[in-house]
Amino acid sequence: MTAAAAAAKARFVKKEQQQQQQQQLLHIIFLLLHLRAAAAAAAEAEAPAAAATATAAAKAAEEAAAEAAAEAAEADLQTTHLMTYMVLLLLLLQQQQQQHATARFLRAQQQQQQQQQQ
């Protein structure tokens, strides 16, 4: 696998993870909006117990959204670390291949010089 292919694959994986995280956050925001609307409706209907329950649920959803955002940030950081590690490994592999090619070239050149001397 070339460095470009590995980098492209890592970018694709990162983009997929970001899209999943965005979808999760949008879902949580959608739930928050519904819970807030339910809390407002309960308050208007003068149902304090229902309003308190809806408000508590909205707070719990806000906490879940904050936790999901923190997890998304952690996953993004881990993805970045993984991509960096993969690129470094590919660079090392390229360097090793280049060294092997140089060594083969030097051996061939040395053999050619020896043959010319004989």
NORVEN-V92854 format. One record per residue. N is the residue number from 0. RES is the residue in one letter. PSI is psi in whole degrees, -180 to 180 (* if undefined). BURIAL is 1 if it has 24 or more other ideal C-beta (glycine too) atoms within 12 Angstrom, else 0. D_CENTER is the distance of its C-alpha to the mean C-alpha in whole Angstrom. Layout:
<<N;RES;PSI;BURIAL;D_CENTER> <N;RES;PSI;BURIAL;D_CENTER>>
This chain:
<<0;M;131;0;20> <1;T;165;0;21> <2;A;-39;0;18> <3;A;-42;0;18> <4;A;-42;0;17> <5;A;-40;1;14> <6;A;-40;0;13> <7;A;-42;0;13> <8;K;-42;0;12> <9;A;-40;1;8> <10;R;-40;0;8> <11;F;-45;0;9> <12;V;-43;0;7> <13;K;-43;1;4> <14;K;-42;0;7> <15;E;-45;0;8> <16;Q;-41;1;5> <17;Q;-40;0;6> <18;Q;-41;0;10> <19;Q;-42;0;10> <20;Q;-40;1;9> <21;Q;-41;0;12> <22;Q;-41;0;14> <23;Q;-44;0;14> <24;L;-41;1;15> <25;L;-40;0;18> <26;H;-44;0;19> <27;I;-41;1;20> <28;I;-41;0;21> <29;F;-45;0;23> <30;L;-40;0;25> <31;L;-44;1;25> <32;L;-42;0;27> <33;H;-42;0;29> <34;L;-40;1;30> <35;R;-41;0;31> <36;A;-40;0;33> <37;A;-39;1;35> <38;A;-41;1;35> <39;A;-42;0;37> <40;A;-41;0;39> <41;A;-39;0;40> <42;A;-40;0;41> <43;E;-33;0;43> <44;A;6;0;45> <45;E;47;0;46> <46;A;84;0;44> <47;P;-35;0;43> <48;A;-43;0;42> <49;A;-38;0;40> <50;A;-41;0;38> <51;A;-42;0;38> <52;T;-45;0;36> <53;A;-38;1;34> <54;T;-42;1;33> <55;A;-40;0;32> <56;A;-39;0;30> <57;A;-41;1;28> <58;K;-42;0;28> <59;A;-40;0;26> <60;A;-38;1;24> <61;E;-42;0;23> <62;E;-40;0;22> <63;A;-38;0;20> <64;A;-41;1;18> <65;A;-41;0;18> <66;E;-41;0;17> <67;A;-38;1;14> <68;A;-40;0;13> <69;A;-42;0;13> <70;E;-38;0;11> <71;A;-41;1;8> <72;A;-41;0;9> <73;E;-43;0;9> <74;A;-39;0;5> <75;D;-42;0;4> <76;L;-43;0;7> <77;Q;-39;0;7> <78;T;-42;1;4> <79;T;-44;0;6> <80;H;-43;0;9> <81;L;-43;0;9> <82;M;-42;1;9> <83;T;-45;0;12> <84;Y;-44;0;13> <85;M;-43;1;13> <86;V;-42;1;15> <87;L;-43;0;17> <88;L;-42;0;18> <89;L;-38;1;19> <90;L;-41;0;21> <91;L;-42;0;23> <92;L;-44;0;24> <93;Q;-43;0;25> <94;Q;-43;0;27> <95;Q;-43;0;29> <96;Q;-39;0;29> <97;Q;-40;0;31> <98;Q;-41;0;33> <99;H;-42;0;34> <100;A;-40;0;35> <101;T;-43;0;37> <102;A;-42;0;39> <103;R;-43;0;40> <104;F;-45;0;41> <105;L;-40;0;43> <106;R;-44;0;45> <107;A;-41;0;46> <108;Q;-41;0;47> <109;Q;-43;0;49> <110;Q;-39;0;50> <111;Q;-41;0;52> <112;Q;-40;0;53> <113;Q;-40;0;55> <114;Q;-36;0;56> <115;Q;-33;0;58> <116;Q;-26;0;59> <117;Q;*;0;61>>
